[in-house]
Amino acid sequence: MTGIRGAAAITGAASGIGRALAIELASRGCDLALADRDEAGLKALVAEIGGARKISVHRVDVGQAGDIAQFAADAVAAHPALCIVINNAGVALMGSFEEIDQAQMDWLFDINFWGVVHGTRAFLPHLKTKPEAHIVNLSSIFGIIAPPGQSAYAAAKFAVRGFSESVRHELAVAGSPVRLSVVHPGGVATAIARNSRTGVGVTDNARRAQSIERFEAAARTTPKDAALRIIRGIEKNEPRILIGNDARFMDLLQRFRPGTYWAPLQRKLEKMARGT
């Protein structure tokens, strides 16, 4: 897009990157359709932004296709100029493949992958009516590399990447006015690790605390900086948006060592956790 204007729909808007995106987009003149399960968080966000922009608030569980379809209908009705959709909502799950059960994996996929698919499908017909429009789908650096203990999360984020790249190519071939960016954040200082679920087979409680500690030590990008990077990517119609020096390093390492990147990366992450 040549500039930020109109209105934007954001899922997972009550906290983290979604919240920062709402604040930054509002400051640039965007009206907003904000979706989350956390209604109190949404109300607090609206109060912080103030009354300069038109903002609609929607309680949405992105794991439910019906919720997303209703969100799209309500958001478009409230904001006919809506031309940006950011499928941001996501969750985390700690545990190896053998430690998580199928129900937990299904829960994560419903939110992290199918939420993106349903959000794209629900809003696309409206976006195609606009002279310019943009879809932003949140993957992760774990949609480029796959660490141990993240089998469900990495699988979903790899799926978001593949889905988004294919749809982007389809839109380009069709000459559509809709652009699509897929975002790969590295460590961003949000509460996703603290809010993560733990696999039913994880019996060592200390592992969870250690995992959270390591994530927070390595998560050096602020949500605001992540939001600013995404907005710049929208403005420049960037197909892939990497966020953070860590994401850029991991992406490069994977390109040079696609089958053997984990051992050197693990050593680097351990040094970062120790602050050395």
C-alpha atoms as a printed R data frame, in Angstrom:
    type eleno elety resid chain resno       x       y       z
1   ATOM     1    CA   MET     A     1   0.000   0.000   0.000
2   ATOM     2    CA   THR     A     2   1.204   3.507  -0.722
3   ATOM     3    CA   GLY     A     3   0.118   4.690   2.707
4   ATOM     4    CA   ILE     A     4  -1.820   3.758   5.845
5   ATOM     5    CA   ARG     A     5  -5.431   4.893   5.639
6   ATOM     6    CA   GLY     A     6  -9.008   3.667   5.934
7   ATOM     7    CA   ALA     A     7  -9.632   1.109   8.635
8   ATOM     8    CA   ALA     A     8  -7.878  -1.985   9.922
9   ATOM     9    CA   ALA     A     9  -9.136  -5.200  11.543
10  ATOM    10    CA   ILE     A    10  -6.789  -6.795  14.099
11  ATOM    11    CA   THR     A    11  -7.180 -10.091  15.940
12  ATOM    12    CA   GLY     A    12  -5.421 -10.647  19.248
13  ATOM    13    CA   ALA     A    13  -5.621  -6.883  19.761
14  ATOM    14    CA   ALA     A    14  -5.846  -6.746  23.559
15  ATOM    15    CA   SER     A    15  -2.148  -7.354  24.211
16  ATOM    16    CA   GLY     A    16   1.318  -7.758  22.742
17  ATOM    17    CA   ILE     A    17   1.948  -7.007  19.089
18  ATOM    18    CA   GLY     A    18  -1.769  -6.651  18.331
19  ATOM    19    CA   ARG     A    19  -2.192  -3.957  20.962
20  ATOM    20    CA   ALA     A    20   0.880  -2.082  19.741
21  ATOM    21    CA   LEU     A    21  -0.379  -2.271  16.171
22  ATOM    22    CA   ALA     A    22  -3.729  -0.787  17.192
23  ATOM    23    CA   ILE     A    23  -2.050   2.164  18.914
24  ATOM    24    CA   GLU     A    24   0.347   2.852  16.046
25  ATOM    25    CA   LEU     A    25  -2.290   2.509  13.322
26  ATOM    26    CA   ALA     A    26  -4.667   4.819  15.194
27  ATOM    27    CA   SER     A    27  -1.905   7.411  15.457
28  ATOM    28    CA   ARG     A    28  -1.644   7.282  11.652
29  ATOM    29    CA   GLY     A    29  -5.332   7.973  11.144
30  ATOM    30    CA   CYS     A    30  -6.736   4.440  10.910
31  ATOM    31    CA   ASP     A    31 -10.121   3.494  12.275
32  ATOM    32    CA   LEU     A    32 -10.072   0.102  13.964
33  ATOM    33    CA   ALA     A    33 -12.025  -3.124  14.380
34  ATOM    34    CA   LEU     A    34 -10.402  -4.809  17.359
35  ATOM    35    CA   ALA     A    35 -10.946  -8.480  18.166
36  ATOM    36    CA   ASP     A    36  -9.938 -10.562  21.168
37  ATOM    37    CA   ARG     A    37 -11.391 -12.853  23.826
38  ATOM    38    CA   ASP     A    38 -10.115 -10.422  26.485
39  ATOM    39    CA   GLU     A    39 -12.930  -7.862  26.595
40  ATOM    40    CA   ALA     A    40 -11.432  -5.983  29.535
41  ATOM    41    CA   GLY     A    41  -8.145  -5.655  27.673
42  ATOM    42    CA   LEU     A    42  -9.947  -4.309  24.608
43  ATOM    43    CA   LYS     A    43 -11.824  -1.722  26.675
44  ATOM    44    CA   ALA     A    44  -8.581  -0.570  28.275
45  ATOM    45    CA   LEU     A    45  -6.981  -0.278  24.843
46  ATOM    46    CA   VAL     A    46  -9.869   1.823  23.493
47  ATOM    47    CA   ALA     A    47  -9.602   4.119  26.499
48  ATOM    48    CA   GLU     A    48  -5.870   4.551  25.907
49  ATOM    49    CA   ILE     A    49  -6.303   5.368  22.210
50  ATOM    50    CA   GLY     A    50  -9.039   7.915  22.968
51  ATOM    51    CA   GLY     A    51 -11.869   9.205  20.847
52  ATOM    52    CA   ALA     A    52 -10.027  10.561  17.822
53  ATOM    53    CA   ARG     A    53 -10.694   7.421  15.771
54  ATOM    54    CA   LYS     A    54 -13.770   5.279  15.197
55  ATOM    55    CA   ILE     A    55 -13.159   1.989  17.015
56  ATOM    56    CA   SER     A    56 -15.378  -1.082  17.195
57  ATOM    57    CA   VAL     A    57 -14.725  -3.846  19.713
58  ATOM    58    CA   HIS     A    58 -15.514  -7.501  19.029
59  ATOM    59    CA   ARG     A    59 -15.264 -10.498  21.348
60  ATOM    60    CA   VAL     A    60 -13.849 -13.193  19.081
61  ATOM    61    CA   ASP     A    61 -12.388 -16.641  19.633
62  ATOM    62    CA   VAL     A    62 -10.320 -17.113  16.467
63  ATOM    63    CA   GLY     A    63 -10.384 -20.856  17.087
64  ATOM    64    CA   GLN     A    64 -14.056 -20.750  16.083
65  ATOM    65    CA   ALA     A    65 -14.723 -20.238  12.369
66  ATOM    66    CA   GLY     A    66 -18.198 -18.865  13.120
67  ATOM    67    CA   ASP     A    67 -16.760 -16.175  15.397
68  ATOM    68    CA   ILE     A    68 -14.408 -15.032  12.652
69  ATOM    69    CA   ALA     A    69 -17.146 -14.940  10.008
70  ATOM    70    CA   GLN     A    70 -19.296 -12.823  12.325
71  ATOM    71    CA   PHE     A    71 -16.334 -10.580  13.120
72  ATOM    72    CA   ALA     A    72 -15.715  -9.938   9.432
73  ATOM    73    CA   ALA     A    73 -19.373  -9.105   8.795
74  ATOM    74    CA   ASP     A    74 -19.603  -6.788  11.803
75  ATOM    75    CA   ALA     A    75 -16.237  -5.120  11.113
76  ATOM    76    CA   VAL     A    76 -17.113  -4.373   7.480
77  ATOM    77    CA   ALA     A    77 -20.534  -3.039   8.506
78  ATOM    78    CA   ALA     A    78 -18.930  -0.737  11.074
79  ATOM    79    CA   HIS     A    79 -16.035   0.283   8.802
80  ATOM    80    CA   PRO     A    80 -16.930   0.211   5.095
81  ATOM    81    CA   ALA     A    81 -13.485   1.645   4.297
82  ATOM    82    CA   LEU     A    82 -11.741  -1.320   5.933
83  ATOM    83    CA   CYS     A    83  -8.739  -2.260   3.783
84  ATOM    84    CA   ILE     A    84  -6.196  -3.831   6.188
85  ATOM    85    CA   VAL     A    85  -6.651  -7.172   7.958
86  ATOM    86    CA   ILE     A    86  -4.054  -8.383  10.451
87  ATOM    87    CA   ASN     A    87  -4.429 -12.018  11.549
88  ATOM    88    CA   ASN     A    88  -2.304 -11.701  14.660
89  ATOM    89    CA   ALA     A    89  -3.893 -13.832  17.408
90  ATOM    90    CA   GLY     A    90  -1.804 -16.768  18.572
91  ATOM    91    CA   VAL     A    91  -1.041 -19.112  21.473
92  ATOM    92    CA   ALA     A    92   1.872 -21.281  22.585
93  ATOM    93    CA   LEU     A    93   2.191 -24.845  23.855
94  ATOM    94    CA   MET     A    94   5.232 -26.208  25.672
95  ATOM    95    CA   GLY     A    95   6.286 -29.838  25.372
96  ATOM    96    CA   SER     A    96   7.802 -32.349  23.019
97  ATOM    97    CA   PHE     A    97   5.632 -34.151  20.481
98  ATOM    98    CA   GLU     A    98   5.269 -37.142  22.813
99  ATOM    99    CA   GLU     A    99   4.303 -34.885  25.732
100 ATOM   100    CA   ILE     A   100   1.359 -33.166  24.050
101 ATOM   101    CA   ASP     A   101  -1.836 -34.960  23.163
102 ATOM   102    CA   GLN     A   102  -3.877 -34.618  19.990
103 ATOM   103    CA   ALA     A   103  -6.504 -32.419  21.634
104 ATOM   104    CA   GLN     A   104  -3.829 -29.916  22.611
105 ATOM   105    CA   MET     A   105  -2.350 -29.940  19.123
106 ATOM   106    CA   ASP     A   106  -5.816 -29.428  17.618
107 ATOM   107    CA   TRP     A   107  -6.424 -26.493  20.001
108 ATOM   108    CA   LEU     A   108  -3.219 -24.771  18.913
109 ATOM   109    CA   PHE     A   109  -3.858 -25.390  15.201
110 ATOM   110    CA   ASP     A   110  -7.419 -24.064  15.485
111 ATOM   111    CA   ILE     A   111  -6.029 -20.721  16.681
112 ATOM   112    CA   ASN     A   112  -2.586 -20.355  15.095
113 ATOM   113    CA   PHE     A   113  -3.332 -21.833  11.665
114 ATOM   114    CA   TRP     A   114  -7.053 -22.157  11.038
115 ATOM   115    CA   GLY     A   115  -7.645 -18.754  12.633
116 ATOM   116    CA   VAL     A   116  -5.416 -17.241   9.943
117 ATOM   117    CA   VAL     A   117  -7.094 -19.239   7.161
118 ATOM   118    CA   HIS     A   118 -10.615 -18.364   8.299
119 ATOM   119    CA   GLY     A   119  -9.668 -14.708   8.794
120 ATOM   120    CA   THR     A   120  -8.227 -14.506   5.294
121 ATOM   121    CA   ARG     A   121 -11.268 -16.205   3.773
122 ATOM   122    CA   ALA     A   122 -13.812 -14.120   5.669
123 ATOM   123    CA   PHE     A   123 -12.357 -10.722   4.771
124 ATOM   124    CA   LEU     A   124 -11.026 -11.377   1.260
125 ATOM   125    CA   PRO     A   125 -14.272 -10.755  -0.696
126 ATOM   126    CA   HIS     A   126 -14.583  -7.286   0.870
127 ATOM   127    CA   LEU     A   127 -10.899  -6.447   0.415
128 ATOM   128    CA   LYS     A   128 -11.089  -7.290  -3.290
129 ATOM   129    CA   THR     A   129 -13.579  -4.436  -3.746
130 ATOM   130    CA   LYS     A   130 -10.997  -1.850  -2.652
131 ATOM   131    CA   PRO     A   131  -8.483  -0.064  -4.911
132 ATOM   132    CA   GLU     A   132  -5.760  -1.190  -2.497
133 ATOM   133    CA   ALA     A   133  -5.902  -3.617   0.404
134 ATOM   134    CA   HIS     A   134  -3.518  -5.633   2.531
135 ATOM   135    CA   ILE     A   135  -3.634  -8.872   4.528
136 ATOM   136    CA   VAL     A   136  -0.981  -9.461   7.178
137 ATOM   137    CA   ASN     A   137  -0.616 -13.000   8.533
138 ATOM   138    CA   LEU     A   138   1.530 -13.602  11.601
139 ATOM   139    CA   SER     A   139   3.825 -16.581  11.343
140 ATOM   140    CA   SER     A   140   7.003 -16.697  13.458
141 ATOM   141    CA   ILE     A   141  10.704 -17.282  13.156
142 ATOM   142    CA   PHE     A   142   9.516 -20.784  14.100
143 ATOM   143    CA   GLY     A   143   7.873 -20.818  10.695
144 ATOM   144    CA   ILE     A   144  11.422 -20.795   9.277
145 ATOM   145    CA   ILE     A   145  13.313 -22.870  11.860
146 ATOM   146    CA   ALA     A   146  11.905 -25.659  14.054
147 ATOM   147    CA   PRO     A   147  13.408 -26.055  17.548
148 ATOM   148    CA   PRO     A   148  12.835 -29.068  19.770
149 ATOM   149    CA   GLY     A   149   9.907 -28.728  22.136
150 ATOM   150    CA   GLN     A   150   7.901 -26.708  19.601
151 ATOM   151    CA   SER     A   151   6.533 -29.375  17.266
152 ATOM   152    CA   ALA     A   152   2.921 -28.113  17.348
153 ATOM   153    CA   TYR     A   153   3.793 -24.418  17.283
154 ATOM   154    CA   ALA     A   154   6.385 -24.760  14.511
155 ATOM   155    CA   ALA     A   155   4.081 -26.956  12.434
156 ATOM   156    CA   ALA     A   156   1.302 -24.365  12.634
157 ATOM   157    CA   LYS     A   157   3.616 -21.458  11.866
158 ATOM   158    CA   PHE     A   158   5.214 -23.293   8.922
159 ATOM   159    CA   ALA     A   159   1.665 -23.909   7.705
160 ATOM   160    CA   VAL     A   160   0.828 -20.203   7.998
161 ATOM   161    CA   ARG     A   161   3.901 -19.432   5.913
162 ATOM   162    CA   GLY     A   162   3.035 -21.936   3.184
163 ATOM   163    CA   PHE     A   163  -0.625 -20.927   3.075
164 ATOM   164    CA   SER     A   164   0.208 -17.223   2.959
165 ATOM   165    CA   GLU     A   165   2.843 -17.524   0.250
166 ATOM   166    CA   SER     A   166   0.538 -19.576  -1.956
167 ATOM   167    CA   VAL     A   167  -2.389 -17.167  -1.535
168 ATOM   168    CA   ARG     A   168  -0.088 -14.201  -2.206
169 ATOM   169    CA   HIS     A   169   1.001 -15.769  -5.489
170 ATOM   170    CA   GLU     A   170  -2.609 -16.506  -6.436
171 ATOM   171    CA   LEU     A   171  -3.593 -12.890  -5.803
172 ATOM   172    CA   ALA     A   172  -0.663 -11.614  -7.860
173 ATOM   173    CA   VAL     A   173  -1.445 -13.909 -10.804
174 ATOM   174    CA   ALA     A   174  -5.076 -12.765 -10.721
175 ATOM   175    CA   GLY     A   175  -4.058  -9.091 -10.738
176 ATOM   176    CA   SER     A   176  -5.854  -8.555  -7.433
177 ATOM   177    CA   PRO     A   177  -5.582  -5.234  -5.581
178 ATOM   178    CA   VAL     A   178  -5.025  -7.240  -2.389
179 ATOM   179    CA   ARG     A   179  -1.452  -7.647  -1.196
180 ATOM   180    CA   LEU     A   180  -0.378 -10.168   1.434
181 ATOM   181    CA   SER     A   181   2.538 -10.110   3.851
182 ATOM   182    CA   VAL     A   182   3.639 -12.927   6.140
183 ATOM   183    CA   VAL     A   183   5.418 -11.861   9.329
184 ATOM   184    CA   HIS     A   184   8.211 -13.773  11.057
185 ATOM   185    CA   PRO     A   185   8.950 -12.214  14.461
186 ATOM   186    CA   GLY     A   186  11.916 -13.350  16.498
187 ATOM   187    CA   GLY     A   187  11.815 -12.836  20.251
188 ATOM   188    CA   VAL     A   188   9.255 -10.134  21.069
189 ATOM   189    CA   ALA     A   189   8.691  -9.148  24.704
190 ATOM   190    CA   THR     A   190   5.081 -10.290  25.057
191 ATOM   191    CA   ALA     A   191   3.320 -12.574  27.538
192 ATOM   192    CA   ILE     A   192   2.951 -15.458  25.070
193 ATOM   193    CA   ALA     A   193   5.415 -17.698  26.941
194 ATOM   194    CA   ARG     A   194   3.885 -16.974  30.371
195 ATOM   195    CA   ASN     A   195   0.414 -17.600  28.960
196 ATOM   196    CA   SER     A   196   1.403 -20.814  27.185
197 ATOM   197    CA   ARG     A   197  -0.172 -24.161  27.961
198 ATOM   198    CA   THR     A   198   1.920 -27.141  29.008
199 ATOM   199    CA   GLY     A   199   1.750 -30.584  27.450
200 ATOM   200    CA   VAL     A   200  -0.167 -33.157  29.464
201 ATOM   201    CA   GLY     A   201   2.943 -35.332  29.577
202 ATOM   202    CA   VAL     A   202   5.208 -32.640  31.054
203 ATOM   203    CA   THR     A   203   5.816 -33.613  34.671
204 ATOM   204    CA   ASP     A   204   8.833 -31.395  35.457
205 ATOM   205    CA   ASN     A   205   7.430 -28.012  36.537
206 ATOM   206    CA   ALA     A   206  10.915 -26.496  36.579
207 ATOM   207    CA   ARG     A   207  11.120 -26.907  32.799
208 ATOM   208    CA   ARG     A   208   8.280 -24.443  32.285
209 ATOM   209    CA   ALA     A   209   9.918 -21.812  34.464
210 ATOM   210    CA   GLN     A   210  13.238 -22.333  32.713
211 ATOM   211    CA   SER     A   211  11.597 -22.094  29.299
212 ATOM   212    CA   ILE     A   212   9.896 -18.824  30.212
213 ATOM   213    CA   GLU     A   213  13.121 -17.428  31.651
214 ATOM   214    CA   ARG     A   214  15.075 -18.251  28.504
215 ATOM   215    CA   PHE     A   215  12.399 -16.780  26.239
216 ATOM   216    CA   GLU     A   216  12.250 -13.528  28.187
217 ATOM   217    CA   ALA     A   217  16.042 -13.233  28.216
218 ATOM   218    CA   ALA     A   218  16.148 -13.617  24.439
219 ATOM   219    CA   ALA     A   219  13.039 -11.534  23.630
220 ATOM   220    CA   ARG     A   220  14.696  -8.182  23.028
221 ATOM   221    CA   THR     A   221  12.277  -6.601  20.543
222 ATOM   222    CA   THR     A   222   9.489  -4.492  22.031
223 ATOM   223    CA   PRO     A   223   5.917  -4.870  20.781
224 ATOM   224    CA   LYS     A   224   6.065  -1.246  19.603
225 ATOM   225    CA   ASP     A   225   9.159  -1.899  17.506
226 ATOM   226    CA   ALA     A   226   7.511  -5.013  16.077
227 ATOM   227    CA   ALA     A   227   4.395  -3.001  15.201
228 ATOM   228    CA   LEU     A   228   6.444  -0.269  13.527
229 ATOM   229    CA   ARG     A   229   8.276  -2.876  11.456
230 ATOM   230    CA   ILE     A   230   4.981  -4.454  10.338
231 ATOM   231    CA   ILE     A   231   3.527  -1.074   9.392
232 ATOM   232    CA   ARG     A   232   6.632  -0.277   7.360
233 ATOM   233    CA   GLY     A   233   6.218  -3.631   5.640
234 ATOM   234    CA   ILE     A   234   2.593  -2.813   4.779
235 ATOM   235    CA   GLU     A   235   3.581   0.567   3.374
236 ATOM   236    CA   LYS     A   236   6.298  -1.012   1.212
237 ATOM   237    CA   ASN     A   237   4.215  -4.045   0.198
238 ATOM   238    CA   GLU     A   238   6.877  -6.395   1.556
239 ATOM   239    CA   PRO     A   239   5.935 -10.058   1.016
240 ATOM   240    CA   ARG     A   240   8.034 -11.260   3.984
241 ATOM   241    CA   ILE     A   241   8.591  -9.233   7.143
242 ATOM   242    CA   LEU     A   242  11.348 -10.392   9.492
243 ATOM   243    CA   ILE     A   243  11.310  -8.756  12.929
244 ATOM   244    CA   GLY     A   244  14.451  -8.454  15.040
245 ATOM   245    CA   ASN     A   245  18.150  -9.119  14.575
246 ATOM   246    CA   ASP     A   246  17.602 -12.604  15.993
247 ATOM   247    CA   ALA     A   247  15.057 -13.443  13.285
248 ATOM   248    CA   ARG     A   248  17.369 -12.158  10.561
249 ATOM   249    CA   PHE     A   249  20.265 -14.201  11.954
250 ATOM   250    CA   MET     A   250  18.202 -17.403  12.237
251 ATOM   251    CA   ASP     A   251  16.812 -16.958   8.737
252 ATOM   252    CA   LEU     A   252  20.325 -16.550   7.342
253 ATOM   253    CA   LEU     A   253  21.695 -19.498   9.309
254 ATOM   254    CA   GLN     A   254  18.896 -21.735   8.068
255 ATOM   255    CA   ARG     A   255  19.633 -20.738   4.479
256 ATOM   256    CA   PHE     A   256  23.307 -21.703   4.805
257 ATOM   257    CA   ARG     A   257  22.791 -24.784   7.004
258 ATOM   258    CA   PRO     A   258  19.244 -26.008   6.298
259 ATOM   259    CA   GLY     A   259  19.791 -29.441   7.793
260 ATOM   260    CA   THR     A   260  22.267 -28.672  10.575
261 ATOM   261    CA   TYR     A   261  21.350 -25.228  11.928
262 ATOM   262    CA   TRP     A   262  20.125 -26.335  15.338
263 ATOM   263    CA   ALA     A   263  23.422 -27.189  17.111
264 ATOM   264    CA   PRO     A   264  25.139 -23.802  16.483
265 ATOM   265    CA   LEU     A   265  21.886 -21.967  17.112
266 ATOM   266    CA   GLN     A   266  21.375 -23.719  20.437
267 ATOM   267    CA   ARG     A   267  24.847 -22.665  21.566
268 ATOM   268    CA   LYS     A   268  24.100 -19.057  20.641
269 ATOM   269    CA   LEU     A   269  20.747 -19.080  22.428
270 ATOM   270    CA   GLU     A   270  22.346 -20.488  25.577
271 ATOM   271    CA   LYS     A   271  24.901 -17.673  25.542
272 ATOM   272    CA   MET     A   272  22.127 -15.113  25.138
273 ATOM   273    CA   ALA     A   273  20.229 -16.630  28.078
274 ATOM   274    CA   ARG     A   274  23.365 -16.285  30.207
275 ATOM   275    CA   GLY     A   275  23.863 -12.709  29.023
276 ATOM   276    CA   THR     A   276  27.295 -13.507  27.569
